[in-house]
C-alpha cells in the first residue's frame, strides 16, 4: 500500500519533496544575501547586485561624467550585466540542489 508513480512509495516521495522545498528556501535566502559585481566602460561604472536581483550600489568614476549619453548607456550595460550574473548564480545553485532528482532542467 502507498505505492504509486512507478512503484515509488508516495509518502517517501512526499517527504523527499518537502526536504527539497526546505533546502531550496534556505538556499534562496543564502543566495539573496550574496552579491555580484559588474562593470562597464573599463571599470568606469561598477554595479553591485544582490542574489535577490536588487541593485545595491552603483559607483561612477569621475572620468565617466563628461558624456551624459555615454554614462547612461554604461549604467544600463552594467546593471543588466549585474542582473544577468545574479540570475546565473541562482540557476547554478538551484541546479546543484536539484541535480540528483531527475527533474527536467529549468523546472524549478
Beta strands, then each sheet from edge to edge (+ up, - down):
strand 1: 3-4
strand 2: 8-9
strand 3: 35-40
strand 4: 45-50
strand 5: 55-60
sheet 1: 1+ 2-
sheet 2: 3+ 4- 5+
end
